[in-house]
Amino acid sequence: MSTSNKAVKGTTRPGRALLALALIFISLGATVAITGGTEVKLGLDLRGGTSVTLQPRASTAGNEVTPEAIDQAVEIIRQRVNSLGVAESEVTAQGSGNNRQIVISIPGENGRRVVDLVGQTAELRFRQVLASGFGLPSATDTATAATPVPGVSDEINTQFANLDCATVASLQGTGTDDPNAVITSCSKDLTTKYILAPAEVLGRQISEASSGLDTQAGSAWTVSLTFDSEGTRAFGALTARVTSLPEPNNQVAIVLDGIVQSSPRINEAIPSGTAQITGDFTQVGAKDLANVLKYGALPLAFDRGEVQQVSPTLGSEQLDAGLLAGGLGLLLVVFYSMLYYRGLGLVITGSLVMAAGLLYLLVLVLGETIGFTMTLAGIAGIIVAVGITADSFVIYFERIRDEIREGRSLRSAVETGWAKARRTILVADAVSMIAAVLLYFFAVGGVRGFAFTLGLTTLVDLIIVFYFSKPMMTFIARLKFFGSGHRFSGVSAKSSGVAHSTSQVEA
């Protein structure tokens, strides 16, 4: 039997790897402190939230409720939700044929705001103002109806006179305003009502939308629009035509879902293809509107159906059960490691503790930066990944024992064993990572949460094995307790099978 104990070339310095790991922990800890992420964000199934059913209806003349239109609406709503950073949300169509409904499930306390936003049809129109008045019906408005606005029917003038912008219905928007017709509408702040000409610029002609501060208007939040070539020509022609007209005909109303957001006075032609929506927006309101307009108008309008608040009580019970299962699984891994690997079990235990700490910090950071939320499926992914992490230790430690049986010292076996084991560890983790990536991109709902945490934990496993477990083995191999092959070290002659192999040779 060979008993070569030559030093292994390229022996790593454990201090450098441990220092790199410490820097990773410090960086993540600093990020957590800066972002204020003190708690793990929980998903709908664990902390509750809002679930709403939307019943589709045609939004404009000739725009019927079809399976294709519903699928398009689902995709647009899903894009809007994702643009707001709402993780673990679900947007699905239920039912069959033309009777399908759209169900939106949003975790957390902001579910109602998000549902209100994504359900907007976002039918944006730019219309010339033909007449304006106070938001409440008045004798003056009745008299105005007796003197029709040129080009406006008696029916529209009567609607204008009787329009009461103080009613709740007047602010709900219809989503059915015909872009080719003269309409009446109320302003967003209830103070003004309008007669508006047919739309000359449409929302589909917007190529980009963004929110920002208008410092010239006293740091007010606005939404900036950029039109495509068709919209640029139409908007330029509209603004050029109304510039020289008397009030209120020199105003252009920006109408969203049948409600006037603002009606700026046009002082000069705007051929640049850009416009700005104002209207006392908050930062959140401006950002939400820009996101809605960015992904286009929904092909359908929706009536809100059943709204359910998902109770966090059941979620807390599921969370406790999941944490209990994970804790028991971790304890069993630690118990088996200490029983089978003895002293080496301390390295496994320490590695699992470091992996848990690194994973916790990553979850906090991702929760604040990309809106990641932990679900029951995500906890299942972590539990499964514990087994993957344990496999990495088994592969490495068994390779060390193989090297010891071939006659190497522990210090030499740690290095040669690592050179042979790391390829297997990388391949095994790569298989898990590929499976996680495929599941994440091709699955929906809770399965994506499982895939995300499986991939994240697999990545953590690689970091810990390379930057903690291996350096710690290099370090403890220098200790007399392990180097001398103490019977409780896990690398004794009996544990490594050296005595057994020798007896076979002698026989």
VENPEBEL-V152615 format. One record per backbone hydrogen bond with DSSP energy under -1.0 kcal/mol. CO is the residue of the C=O (numbers start at 0). NH is the residue of the N-H. Records with the same first field share a line. If there is no record, write none. Layout:
# VENPEBEL-V152615
CO->NH / NH
This chain:
# VENPEBEL-V152615
12->16
13->17
14->18
15->19
16->20
17->21
18->22
19->23
20->24
21->25
22->26
23->27
24->28
25->29
26->30
27->31
28->32
29->33
30->34
31->35 / 36
35->37
40->373
42->45 / 46
43->47
47->107
48->309
49->105
50->307
51->103
52->304
53->101
54->302
56->300
59->62
65->69
66->70
67->71
68->72
69->73
70->74
71->75
72->76
73->77
74->78
75->79
76->80
77->81
78->82
80->85
81->84
89->104
91->102
93->100
95->98
100->93
101->53
102->91
103->51
104->89
105->49
109->113
110->114
111->115
112->116
113->117
114->118
116->119
120->297
121->123
122->256
123->202
124->254
125->199
126->252
127->196
130->194
132->192
134->164
137->141
138->142
139->143
140->144
143->146
148->151
152->156
153->157
154->158
155->159
156->160
157->161
163->166
167->170
177->180
178->198
182->195
184->193
185->259
186->189
190->134
191->186
192->132
193->184
194->129 / 130
195->182
200->125
201->204
202->205
204->227
207->225
209->223
211->221
213->216 / 219
214->217
219->213
221->211
222->276
223->209
224->274
225->206 / 207
227->231
228->232
229->233
230->234
231->235
232->236
233->237
234->238
235->239
236->240
237->241
241->244
245->248
247->250
249->265
250->128
252->126
253->260
254->124
255->258
258->255
259->187
261->253
263->251
272->226
274->224
276->222
281->285
282->286
283->287
284->288
285->289
286->290
287->291
288->292
289->293
290->294
292->295
300->56
302->54
305->52
307->50
309->48
311->315
312->316
313->317
314->318
315->319
316->320
317->321
318->322
319->323
320->324
321->325
322->326
323->327
324->328
325->329
326->330
327->331
328->332
329->333
330->334
331->335
332->336
333->337
334->338
335->339
336->340
340->343
341->344
342->345
343->347
344->348
345->349
346->350
347->351
348->352
349->353
350->354
351->355
352->356
353->357
354->358
355->359
356->360
357->361
358->362
359->363
360->364
361->365
362->366
363->367
364->368
365->369 / 371
373->42
374->378
375->379
376->380
377->381
378->382
379->383
380->384
381->385
384->388
385->389
386->390
387->391
388->392
389->393
390->394
391->395
392->396
393->397
394->398
395->399
396->400
397->401
398->402
399->403
400->404
401->405
402->407
403->406
408->412
409->413
410->414
411->415
412->416
413->417
414->418
415->419
416->420
417->421
420->424
421->425
422->426
423->427
424->428
425->429
426->430
427->431
428->432
429->433
430->434
431->435
432->436
433->437
434->438
435->439
436->440
437->441
438->442
443->446
444->447
445->449
446->450
447->451
448->452
449->453
450->454
451->455
452->456
453->457
454->458
455->459
456->460
457->461
458->462
459->463
460->464
461->465
462->466
463->467 / 468
464->469
467->471
468->472
469->473
470->474
471->475
472->476
474->477
475->478
478->482
479->483
480->485
481->484
485->488
487->342
491->495
492->497
496->500
497->501
498->502
499->503
500->504
501->505
502->506
